[in-house]
Amino acid sequence: MEQNLCLEQLDGIPSFSEKVQGQDFCMTKPQLDIMQMNITNCCNLGCKHCHVNADPTHTKMMSRKIMKDCLQVFEENNFSVLDITGGSPEMNPDFQWLVEEASRKNIHTIVRSNLVILTEEGYTHFPDLYAKHKVEIVASLPYYSEKDTDRQRGNGVFKACIDMLKKLNKLGYGKTSDLVLNLVYNPGGAFLPPKQDSLTLEYKKKLMDKYEITFNQLYTITNNPIGRFGDFLVRSGNLKPYMNRLVSAFNPAALENMMCRNQFSVGIDGTLYDCDFNQARGWTIEGVHQIQDLKGKPITSRKIVFGNHCYACTAGSGSSCGGTTT
């Protein structure tokens, strides 16, 4: 079933675009801080909650030319943070070049890693590379128990993650101020995440007591009803109940800090989107659509392209790639 059609035509689900129409929140902020680059849809895993449907069968890779265009636009427009994601971004052959080039330009860089890839042949050198260049790591760990994590991400994933977290701790991640290690929690089903602060304390205690692992912050992210998770909702008959849950939990206070107001997302081929979720749906930004066409031009405030999937970012305490927003 086509989710782009489903989400916008579900009976009883009010239009998110109409709900926020005419408000200041419909526009991006004058100065954007974050450039998020999705550099591949290839991944060594096939997680059930993945909104971009990444897995080992996909092979698209962002070219080095597009990476150079991104870095040029980044510097010309005074972005603050480069956020590299995928798929598993480490699987792009030019990934190391991108990290090293960003470091040379003194760009604060975030890499979103599933951790498991760092234990596999050909990728085991990346933890040392991250430490050398002070890369901030955002690592997916859906839960602190093996059973729940492996159910969501595949057999053996939890053990590999724990082994890598221990290695990262030994390198200083989560322990020294310049080596930041943040974890990400995604619900294992069609429900909202718990409160971020309380779950952070729970994670910290469980991981320290059992594995002597420490980290900086935990981000709780609401599953978006698109991609592989959206397919699950459709198959299980939970799409409308889940959307009703998101709509019922709509929080106007979350509008101010929606991530789409402070960033844009660059797709594998250089196409521009308001966020990673819009990218998954193929909804480009208003105005210029390609990163190469922004070179030498100032980025101005623009109207955000909204859809009913945006309810996931405004439910409860709000949700973004950096956790809760309220």
N, C-alpha and C positions, 0 to 999 in steps of 0.2 A: 504494500500500500504506500502511496506517495505521501510522505510526511508533510511536505510543503503544503499540500492540499488539506491533509487531515487537520493540522493544527489551526488553520485559519477558518475551517468550516465546521468545527465541532459544535453541535447544538448546545446552547446555554453558556458557552465560553465567550465572554465579552472581548472585543478587540483591544489588545494592548495599545495599539497605535492610537485608537480613538480615546482611550482612557487618559493618555498623557498629552494629547494634542493641544498645542497652544501654550504649553508650559516651557519655561526656560530649560528644563531638563531635556528637551528635544534637540538641543544643540550641543555640540562639543565645546569644551572650554577653549578660550583663546590660545592658550599654550598647551600643547600636548607633551606629556612626559615620557610615555612608554611606546616604543616601537616593538611589536611582537612579530617575529618572523617564523612562519611554518616552513621548514626547509625540506621536509620529506613526509610522505604518507606511508613509508615503509617502517615497520616495527617488528621486533623479535617476539612481541606478544600480541594477543588479540583480546584485550580486556572487554568484559561485558558492558561496562559503562561508557566505552569510548564513543564520543560524539562525532569523531572524524573517520570512524571505521578503519583505523590503521591496523595493519597486520603484515605478516611476512610476504604475502602475495603481492603487495603493492610495491611499485618501483620508482615512482616519481621523485625526482631530486631537484632542488633549487640549484641553478647554475651559479658559478662564481661571479659571472657578470652581474646577475641580479643582486647577489650579495654586495658587490661593490656599489651598485646603485643605491641599495638600502643604507649603507654606511655613509655615502655622500649626502643623502637626504637627511639622515640622522644628524650629521654635523651642521648642515646648513640651517636646520630648524631647531637646534639646541634641545634635542631630546635628552632625557636624563638616564633612561634605562633601556638596554637592549635585551629583549626577552626571547630566547631561542627555544622553539618547540618543534613538535612533529605530530605524528609518528615518534620514532626514536631518533632525535636529531643527530646523535652520534653516528648513525648509519649513513649520513650524507658524506661522500668522499671529500668534500671541501669543508666539512665541519671544523676540523682542526685549524685550517687556514682562517676561518671566520673568527674563531675564538682568539687566535693569536693576533690577528689584525685589529680586532676590537680592543684588545689589551694594549697594543702599541698606540692606539689613539686615546688611551685612558678612558675608555667607555665602560661604565658599570654594566656587567653582563650577568644575566640569569640564564641558566640552562635547566630545562625541565626534563628530568631523567627518570626512567622507570627503575633504575639501579641494576636490574638484572643484566642489562646489556653490558654493564661495566665489568661483569664477571666472565664474559664470553671472549673467546679467542679473537684477537684483533682489536679489542677495545679496552683491555686491562690497563693500558697506560694513561687513560683519560683522567682517573682520579688525581694522579700526580700533576697532570697538565692543568686541571682545575685549580689545584692548590697553588701552583706556580703563578697563575694569572689572577688569583683571588676571585674566581668565578663563584657567584652565589648559586647554590644548588637547591632546586625545588624538586623533591623526590616523592613519588606516589607510594603511599603505604595505606591502603584502604582500611586496615585495622591492625591491631597489635597482636592478633592471634593468627596462627598458621591456618586453621580451618577456614576462617572467614576470608582471609586474604587470598588463599589458593582457590576458593570457590569463585571469587570474582575475577581473578587474573590468571589462573592456571596452576597446575601442580608444580610444586618445587619453587614457586616464586617467593614465598615468604622466607624460606631459608636463605635463598640467594640475596634477598634484600637485607636480611639481618647481617649476613657475612659482610656485605658491602658497607653497611652503616658502621660496623665496627672498624673497618679499614679507614673510612672517612674520618671517624673519631681519632684514630691514630695519627692521621695527617693533620689534625687540629680542627677539623670541621665540627661545628657545634660547641667548640671549646674556646677558640680565640676570636676576637672581635672582627677580624678581617676575613674569616672563613665561615660564611653563613650557610647553615644547613636547615632548610625548612621542609616539613613533611605535608602531604596532602591526604585528607580523608574524603572519600566519596561513599555515600550510602550504598549498601549492597542490594537495595531494592527500591520500590516506588514510595519512598518516604523522604521527609526532609532531614537534614543532618541535625545532630544535637547542638547545643550551645558550644561555640568554638572555645571559649575560655575554660569551661569545665572539662571538655574533652581533651584539651591540651594538657591539663593537669593529670588527667587519667593516663594519657599516652606517656607522658614523662615518667610517671611513677612505674607503670608496667614495664616500659622498655629499660628503665634503669635497674629496677629490682631483678628482672629476669635475665637481662643481657648486658647490663652496664653500658647502655647506649644513651647518649645525650644529643639534643638537637635544639635549635633556636625557637621556632614557632611551628604550630600546626595550623594549616588552612583547611577549614571545612567548606567544601564546594558542593552545591546542590546539583544533582544530576540533571542535565538538560534533556528534554524529551525529543531528541533528534538522534540521528546516527544509529549506532548499534543499540543504545539504550532505548531509543525511540522504537526500533524494530521489536525489541522485547516487550515494550508496553502494548504495541499493536497486537502481537501474537497472543499475549496473555489476557487481553481484554482490559488492560489497565490504563490505556491512554487517557480516556475521558476522566476516570476517577483521579488519576494523577494530576491532570490539568485542573480539575476542580480543587484539588488540594493546594496547588500553587496559587490559583486565583483567590481562594479563601484566605491564604496567608499573605496576600499582597500587602506590602508595607511602603507607603508613600515616602517614608524617610530614607528608603534605600535608593530613591531616584537620584539624589544629589551626587552620590559617589559611584554610580554605575561605571564599570570600567570603560565602556564605549565612549564616555565623555572625555576621557583622558588619554586615549591611545588610538592607534589603528593597527590593523593586522595585515601583514603582507603574505599573500599566498605563494605557493611553490613556484608559480609562473610569473610572479611579480604583480598579480592583481591585488587591489586594495579593498579591504573590508573594515567595517566598524569594529568587529571583534571576531574571535575564533569561531563563535557559534554561527554568526552570519556567513563566515567563510564556508562552514560545513553545509550551509543551505544554498550557497552560491549567490548570496545577495551582496552585491558590490556597494561601495560607498557612493554618495552623490557627488557628482563632479568628475574630476580626473580619476581614471580607473586603474592606471598602471604606474608603478613606482618610478619607472624611467621618465615619465612625463612630468614628474615633480622636481626633477633635478634643476637647480638654479631658480626655483620658484618658492615663495613663502607659502606655508600651509595656513589656510585661514579657517575660521570656525565654519562648520557645516551642519546641516540637518542630519540627524541620525536615522538610519533605516531600522525601524522596529518591526517585530512580529510577535506572535503569541508565545514563542519560545522564550521571549524576554521575561515572562513571568517567573522563570527559574532564577533570574538574577535579582528579583525584587520581592521574593517570598521570605518571610521571617526576618532574619537579621541581614538579608541581602547576601549575594554571592558573586564572587569574581575570581579571577586567577590568583588574586592575593587574599582569598578568604572572604570573611564577612565584610560588609560595607557600612554597617551602622554600629 
